[in-house]
Amino acid sequence: MSEVLNILSLTGDGMAKLYADRVEPILRVQEENRRAAMKTFQFRVALTALATTLGGALIWWAFADLEAVFFACVVAVAGGGALAYMPLQAVASATKAQSLTAVANAIGCTYRGAGFEPEALPAFNELKLLPSCDRSNYEDCFGGSHHGCKFAFYEGHLENKVQSKNGTRWVTVFRGQLVRVAFPKKFHGTTIIRRDRGMFNFMQRWMSTMQHVGLGDSRLERAFEVFSNDQVEARYLIHPVFMERLLELETAFKGKNLRGAFVEGDLLIAIEGGDKFEVGSMFSNLNDIARARSIVGDITEVMRVIDAVLTAEQSALPQNQAPNESGPGDQPGPGI
């Protein structure tokens, strides 16, 4: 996998050129498609309104039943509205796939929309970074390599089935972003990072067989709880710059309840948040550089986290070991 471009400084004219060369041509075509679909939408909405009015009047004339009129109108509006929006939904799906692929390719990343299950999922589950669920779905995977470290981040939606007297329903137990970074060198121990839970921290300590790691910074101590079975390694990995990068990543992803782990050769991060990579409203112009800038910004934050870990590793290396030298048996982690 090729290295991602140096996008840490890709702002201003550089971002504008990338957008103009690689993304805007796609959005320009899709904007024309959106306008055509909007005309179809408006025609079908008007037709639905007319049919609903005439149908409601006919039912009232035949039965004089207000409840029947109301039920028929609701069904007609719902069905007609769904039919009217179908052309816009088709444009939205095409725009999303083409524009996200263009942005990813322009900076040296890959993009995969759906139809995959993350290779790191067993580790996320084993370390309880994700809740148990009855079904799950993963989409919008961006992958790349930065300073020899493969990374991928994608969205996950986990649900549980709930039975009640009113029937079966699905309840979301996690929706947000998952990040995996595979470093060239394996870690000696396992280190778990979780958001501080205040008075409930004692439950984490009681359940964990690992030792608590102090952060040495009162503000970060209030933000995180860290546990590890290798105190020496944890203290150079979990340094203030890295923890600040995690907070910035959480903010950039507009998420909450960040948790993560260093295990084997991987850094795993889960952030609860929304559905990030949709094209937005189909009732406004698609040709907007802010959409591309947001994606590049997210990838930039992941790269900054990688840099913070590499800096900590290199500062802790013995004098006779090169920064990229791996110990016996160390292998690069898989892509996602």
URZI-V221092 format. One line per field, one symbol per residue. ss: DSSP state (@ for helix, = for strand, . for the rest). burial: I if it has 16 or more other ideal C-beta (glycine too) atoms within 10 Angstrom, else O. A space follows every 10 residues. Layout:
ss: ???
burial: ???
//
This chain:
ss: ..=....... ..@@@@@@@@ @@@@@@@@@@ @@@@@@@@@@ @@@@@@@@@@ @@@@@@@@@@ @@@..@@@@@ @@@@@@@@@@ @@@@@@@@@@ @@@@@@@@@@ @@@@@@...= ==........ @@@@@@.... ....====== ======..== ========== ====..==== ========== ==........ =====..@@@ @@@@@@@... ===....@@@ @@@=====.. @@@@@@@..@ @@@@@@@@@@ @@...===== ===..===== ==........ ........@@ @@@@@@@@@@ @@@@@@@@@@ @@@@@@.... .......... ......
burial: OOOIIOIOOI OOOOIOOIIO OIIIOIIOOI IOIIOOIOOO IOOIIOOIOO OIOOOIOOIO OOOOOOOOIO OIOOOIOOOI OOOIIOIIOO IIOIIIOIII IIIIOIIIII IIOOOOOIOI IOIIOOIOII OOIOOOOIOI IIIIIIOOII IIIIIIIIIO OOOOOOOOOO OOOIIIIIII IIIIIIIOOI IIIIOOOOOO OOOIOOOIOI OOIOIOOOOI OOIIIIIIOI OOIIIOIIIO OIIIIIOOII OIIOIOOIII IIIOIIIIII IIIOOIIOIO OIOOOIIIOO IIIOIIOIII IIIIIIIIII OIIOOOOOOO OOOOOOOOOO OIIOII
//
